[in-house]
């Protein structure tokens, strides 16, 4: 059954980002600020959700385009997508490395 649930891709991204934020907190105890951004990748504009985890310089992103298609085709619910994306964002955050703050003093250490 095909449905967009009354969502445009943009409103879907907004709802999805709120649900991902909830998943991050409830499943992993993590708090993050969510941002929705349009990014050009290989000459195609893609809509992404960026998770900025509190106390970290790491900000993984997940793209909404394929998830929106799965939602519209009825293959997945928005809750299922939020669970998958939330887990993926958190695991990427955990694997990542914290980058030092870019200050003149820090830069001098690496010259």
C-alpha positions as CSV (number, residue, x, y, z in Angstrom):
1,X,0.0,0.0,0.0
2,X,1.5,3.3,-1.1
3,X,1.1,6.3,1.2
4,X,3.0,9.5,2.0
5,X,0.9,10.0,5.2
6,X,0.4,13.6,4.2
7,X,4.1,14.3,4.5
8,X,6.3,16.1,2.0
9,X,10.0,15.0,2.1
10,X,10.7,18.1,4.2
11,X,8.0,17.5,6.8
12,X,8.9,13.8,6.8
13,X,12.5,14.8,7.7
14,X,11.3,17.1,10.5
15,X,9.2,14.4,12.0
16,X,11.9,11.8,11.5
17,X,14.5,14.0,13.2
18,X,12.3,14.3,16.3
19,X,11.8,10.6,16.4
20,X,15.5,9.9,16.0
21,X,16.3,12.3,18.8
22,X,13.9,10.3,21.0
23,X,15.4,7.0,20.0
24,X,18.9,8.3,20.8
25,X,17.8,9.3,24.3
26,X,15.6,6.3,25.1
27,X,17.8,3.5,23.7
28,X,21.3,4.9,24.2
29,X,20.9,7.7,26.8
30,X,22.4,10.1,24.3
31,X,21.3,13.7,23.7
32,X,21.9,15.4,20.4
33,X,20.8,18.5,18.5
34,X,19.3,17.5,15.2
35,X,19.7,19.6,12.0
36,X,18.1,19.1,8.7
37,X,20.4,20.1,5.8
38,X,20.3,19.9,2.0
39,X,23.6,18.7,0.7
40,X,24.9,18.3,-2.9
41,X,26.4,14.9,-3.5
42,X,27.5,13.9,-7.0
43,X,25.5,16.7,-8.5
44,X,22.3,15.6,-6.7
45,X,20.8,17.6,-3.8
46,X,20.1,15.2,-0.9
47,X,18.2,16.0,2.3
48,X,20.1,14.8,5.4
49,X,19.7,14.8,9.2
50,X,22.8,15.7,11.1
51,X,23.1,14.6,14.8
52,X,25.3,16.9,16.9
53,X,26.0,14.9,20.0
54,X,26.4,16.9,23.2
55,X,30.0,17.3,24.3
56,X,31.4,16.0,21.0
57,X,32.8,17.4,17.8
58,X,31.4,14.4,15.9
59,X,28.2,15.0,13.8
60,X,27.2,12.0,11.7
61,X,24.5,12.4,9.0
62,X,21.8,10.2,7.6
63,X,20.1,10.9,4.3
64,X,16.4,11.0,4.1
65,X,15.7,10.4,0.4
66,X,15.7,6.5,0.4
67,X,13.9,6.4,3.8
68,X,11.2,8.7,2.4
69,X,10.7,6.3,-0.6
70,X,10.5,3.3,1.7
71,X,7.9,5.1,3.9
72,X,5.8,6.2,0.9
73,X,5.9,2.7,-0.6
74,X,4.7,1.3,2.7
75,X,7.8,-0.8,3.1
76,X,8.7,0.7,6.5
77,X,6.9,2.9,9.1
78,X,8.4,6.1,10.3
79,X,9.1,4.5,13.6
80,X,11.0,1.6,12.0
81,X,13.1,4.1,10.0
82,X,13.8,6.2,13.1
83,X,15.0,3.1,15.0
84,X,17.4,2.1,12.2
85,X,18.7,5.6,11.6
86,X,19.1,6.4,15.3
87,X,21.1,3.2,15.8
88,X,23.2,4.0,12.8
89,X,23.9,7.5,13.9
90,X,24.8,6.4,17.4
91,X,27.1,3.6,16.2
92,X,28.9,6.1,13.9
93,X,29.2,8.5,16.8
94,X,30.7,5.8,19.0
95,X,33.2,4.7,16.4
96,X,34.3,8.2,15.5
97,X,37.2,10.1,16.9
98,X,36.9,13.4,18.6
99,X,38.7,16.1,16.7
100,X,40.5,18.8,18.7
101,X,39.1,22.3,18.6
102,X,40.7,24.3,15.9
103,X,42.4,27.1,17.7
104,X,45.6,28.9,16.8
105,X,47.4,27.2,19.6
106,X,46.2,23.7,18.5
107,X,47.2,24.5,14.9
108,X,50.7,25.5,16.0
109,X,51.2,22.0,17.5
110,X,50.8,20.4,14.1
111,X,53.0,22.8,12.0
